[in-house]
C-alpha cells in the first residue's frame, strides 16, 4: 500500500469544525424544535457520562480495600515528595533517600502516638473525676433547670438506658466483632499503603512509564503531560495542607494547654489530622476542642477556646500562608464543602479526605487536554477552578 492510500491517524485532541453534510434528517426531525433537539443531544450524552461515572464509583466502592491504601500511599508520597526530591538533588543515593523518608515518617507517627498515649494515661484519673463532676452538674441542671425532673425520674431514665443496652447486647457484640474485622482491615491497609509508598518513591517514574503504555500511542504525550500537571497540583496541595495542619495543631494545642483544657496534646494531633480535610476538618476538630473546654472547664474557658480556634485559623489563612507560600489560587469554600460532603456520602471519611485533591487533579488534567497546553509544555491557565499552585510573587522593577 502506498503512502497516499494509507489511512492517516488523526490527532484525537485537535479541535475540528463539526461537519453536517452527511447528517440525515426526516420530516419528524424537522418538526421537532431545534432547541429540543439540542437539549436531547446533551441529555443522552450526559446520561451516558453519568452512567460511566456511576460504574466507576461502584468499582471503587467494590475495591475499596485496595483503592483506599493506594490513595493513602499516593497522598503520603505527595507529602514526602518535596523533601525526597531535595535529598536526590543534593546527591543522596535513591535507596538512602527512600529509607530516610520512610524511617522519618514512621518515627514521627510513632512519636505522636506515644505522646498521645502518655498524656491520656497521665490525665485519665483527672478526666474521670471531671467527668463524674460534669455528670453530677448535668443531673443538677435537669432537676433545677427548665425541665424540673425529679430524682426518681432521672433514675428511671438511667434504668431504661441500661435495659436498652442489655437488650442490644447481641448487636453490640456483633459490632465488636465488626470492629475487630475492621481493625484487621486497617492493619492490612496500612501495610499495603507502606508497600505502595516504598514502590512509588523507589521507582515511581518507571511505574508511570509502564502505565502510559496502556493508552494509544498518539494519546500518550497528552496523557503524560496532563498527569504530570495534575501531580504537581497534588504535591502543592499536600504541601499547603501540611502547612495548614501544622499551624492549626500548634496554635490550637498550645491554646488548649494554656487554658488548661484536658487532653491538649491529643486535641492537637486530632486537629492536625483533621486539617487535611479542607475547611470541614478544621471546623469539626476545633468544635471538639471547644466542647471539651465547655464540659471540663466551663463556659468562659470554652468561649476563650473558641476565640483561640477562630484566631488561629484566621492567622493561618490570611497572614502566615500568603507570606510564606505566596498568594495561591483560592477555591471558594462552598465548592470545597460540597465536594467534601459528596466524597463523605460516597466513601465516608476516606472519601472526604481524597475528594478535594482528586477534584484538583481531574480539573488540571482536563484543562491541560482541552487547552492544548500539553503540546507546548506550558502551565495551563484560564479555567483552573481547583488549582492549588502558588502564583509567583510580582517583583517591583525600579
N, C-alpha and C positions, 0 to 999 in steps of 0.2 A: 504494500500500500504506500503510495507516495505521500509526501508531507502535505500536499494540498488537499488530498482526500481524507487524511487522518483527522478525526474529530479532535478539536482542541478543548482542553479542560478549562472551563470558565472560572473566574475568580468569584467564589460564592459570597464574598464580603464586599464586592463592588456594587454600588447602588446604580440601578438602571431604570430608565423610564418604563412604565407598565404599558405594554402593547395591547391594544384592544381590537386589532384587525381580525383575529380568529375567534372573537367572542361570539357565541351562538345565542341568539335571543329569539324568543317566541312571542306570540301575541299576549300570552299570560304574563310574561316577564315585563312587557311594555305596559301592561295595565297596572302593575304594582308601582307605587310611587318610588322615585329614585331614593329618597331618604330612607324608606323602609327597606329597600334592597341593601343599602349601605349598612343600616343597622343590623339586618340579618347576617350580613357577611361578617361584621365584627362579632356578633353574638356567637356564631358557631365556632369561630376561631378562639374566642375567649373561653368557651366551654371546653374546647379541646386542650387549651393550655391549663385550665383548672383541673381537668382530668389527669393530665400528666403530672402536675404538681401534687395532686392528691395521691397518686400512685407512689410518687417519690416519698412523700411524708409517711405513707403506710409502710414502705420498705424500711425507712429509717426507724420507725417505732418497732417494727418486727425485729430488726437487727440492732436494737438499742444497746445490747450488751457489748457489741463491737463498735458501734458508732460513737458512743459516749467516751470510751477510752481513747479512740482515735482523735476526737475533737479536743479532749483534755491534753493529749500529747502534743497536738499542733499548737494549742494556746500556750502551753508551758514553753514550747520551743520558741514561739514568738517573744515570750517574756525574756528568755535567756539569750536571744539572738544578738542584741547589741553587744553584750559582754563577750559572747562567744566569738563574734566577728573581730572584736578588738584584740582578743588573745591571738587569733590567727594572723591579724595584721602585724602584731608585734613580734612574730616569729615563734610562737608556741607550736609544737607539733600537734596535729589534729587529735591524736589519741589523748594527749595531755589536756588539751582544751576541753574535750568531751568529759574526761574524768573529773577535772576541776569543776565543770558546770554541774555534773550530776552530784558529786560529793558535796559541793557548796549548797545546792538546793536541798538535799536530804538533811544536811546539818542545820540549815535554817528552819526547816519544817520540824525537825526533831526538837530543836531548842525551844521553839514556840510552844509545842505541845507539852514539853517538860515544864515550862514556866506556868502554863495554864493549869496543869495538874497540881503543881506545887502550891499555887495560890489558892486553888479550890480546897486542897487539904488543909492549908493553914487557916482559912477563913470559914471553913464549914461549921465549926461549933457556933461562931458568932452569927452566921447566916441562919442556922437553925433556931437560935434564940430569937433573932429578929423576926423570923417567920412566925414563930409562936406568938410573939407580941403583936405582930401585924394581924394575925387571925383573931386574937382577942380584941383588938381595936375594931376590927370589922364586925365582930359579933356585938360589941357595944354599940356600934353605929346602927346595926339592924334593930337593936332594942330601943335606942334613944332617938334614932333618926326619923325620917318621914314615914318609914314602913311600920314602926311601932310593933315589932314582933316580940312575942313573949319568949322566955327561955324554953318553955315546953315546945313551942312551935319550931324554934331553931333546932332543938334536939331531935324533934320528929323529922325535920328535913335532913338532918345528918344521918339518921337511921335509914331513911328512904334511899339516900345516896349510897350507903353501904350495902343495902339489899340489892340495889341496881347493879353494883359492881359484882356482887356474888352471883347474881343471875346471869351476868355476862361473862362469867369466869371462863367458859369454854371459848368464847370469842376472843377473850384476852389471851388465852393460851395459844390459840391459833395465830393471833397476831404476834405473839412472842416467837413462834416458830417461823413466821414470815420474816420477822426482823433478823432471826438467825440466818435465814436464807439470803436476805438482803446483805447482811454483813459479809457472807461468803462471796456474794457478787461484788461487793465493794473491794474486798481484798484482791479478787481476781482481776477486776478492772484496774486497780492501782498498779498491779504488777504488769498488766498489759500496757498501760499508759507509760510506765517506766521503760519498757522494752521499745515502744514506739518512739519515745523521746531519744533514746540512745541511737536508734536507727536513723532518725531524722538528722541528728547532729553529726553522726559519723558519715552518712552517705545520702544526705537529702538531695543533693544535685543529681546523683545517679538515679535515685528513685524517681525524681521528676522527669528526667530524660526518658526513662522507660515508660512513664505514664503518658508523655506526649505522643509516643509512638502508637498509642491506641487510636488516635484521631487520624483522619485522612491526611495525606501528605501536604496538600495545598492549604489545609486549615492549621497546620502545626505552628507556623510563625505567629498567627493571630492568637491562638490559644496560649502559646508560651508567653507572649507579651501581656495578654490580659491577666493571666495567673500571676505573673511577676509583679504587675502593678497592684493586684489585689493583695499579694503577700506583703508588699511594702506598707499598704494600708493597715493590715493586721498587725504588723510589727509596731507601727506608730500608735495604733490603738492600744496595744498591750503596754507600751511604754507610758502612754498617757494615763491609763487606768492604774498602773503600778504606782505612778507618782501620786495620783489622787488617793489611792488606798493608803499609801504610807502617811501622807499628810493628815488624812482623816483619822487614821488609827492613832497616830501620835497625839494629835490635838485633843480628840475626844477621850482617849485613855488617860492623858495627863489631867484633863479637866475632871474626870471621874475620880482620879486619885486625890487631887487637891480638895475636892468636895467630899472626900471620904465615902464615896459610893462603894458598896461591896463589890468584889469581883471585878475590879477595874481592868486588870490585865486580860481576863477572858473577854470582857467587853471590847477592849482594843483589838484583840485578834478577830473577834466576830465582825467588828466594823471593817477591818482590813479585808476580810474575805467577802463581806457583803458589798464593798465598794466596787468590786469587779462587775457587778450588775449596775449599769449606769442609772443614776437618779433614784430608782426604786430601791436598790440595795442600801444606799446611804440613808435614805429616809427610814427604811424599816429597822436597820440596826441602830440608828440614832434614837428611834422611838423606844427600842428596848432599853437603852441606857437611861432615858428619861423615866421609863416605867419602874426600873429598879430604884432609881432615886426617889420616886414617889412612894414606893412601898416601904422602903427601908430607912429613908431619911426625911420624909415629909414633903409637903407641897412647895415650901420655899426653896429647898435644895433642888427639887425637881424643876422648878422654874429656872434656877441658875444653870442646871444641866441643859435645859432646852436652849438657853442663851449660848452656852458653850457650843452645842451641836450646830446651831444656825451660824454662829460666828465663825467656826472652823470651816464650814462649807463655803461661806461667802469669801473668807480669806483665801481659801484654796482656789476657788473658781474665778475670782475677779482680780486677784493681786499676784499670788505666787505663780500660778500656772502661766499667765501671759508673760511674766517677767522671765521665767526660767525656760519656757518652751516656745515662746513666740505666740502670735495670735493665730491659733488653729482655727480651721473651718468648723464652725459650730453647727450642731444639729438641734433642731427645735425640740424642746422637751416633750411636746405632745407626740411627735413621731417616735421618740425613744420609748415613752411609756406604752404606746400602742404596740410597738414591736416586741418589747419585753413581755407585755401581757399576752400577746399572741404566742410567743415562744413558751411561756409558762403554761398556757392552756394546752399546747400540743405536747410538750416534753417535761413539764414540771420545772424543778429548779435547774436542771441542765439546759432545758430549753430557754429559760430566762437568761442564763449565763452566756449562751452561744448566739442568741438572737441578733444582737447588735453587731458583733464582728462578722457574722455570716451575711447580714444585710449590707454591711460596708463592702465586703468582698464582692458580692454579687453586683452591687451598683458600679463599683470601679471597673470590674471586668466587663460589664455590659457597655459602659461608656467607652472603654478602650476599643471594643469591637465596632460600635456604631459610629464613633467619630473618626475611625481610620488612623488613630494615633499609633497603632501597632506597626504601621508601615515605616514611620519616621523615628519611632522610639521616643517621641516627646511625651511628657506627662499629660494625661487627659485633663481638660478643663471644661468648664461650662455647666454641665449637668450633674456635677458630683454632689448628690444630696448627702451621702454618708461619708464623705472624705474626712479623714482624721489626720491628714498630712499637714504638719505645721507650715504656714506660709513664711517665706523668708522675710526678715525684717528689712524695711526700706532704710537705706543709709542716706543721710543727708550729704549732698555734694556742696562743698564750699565754693 
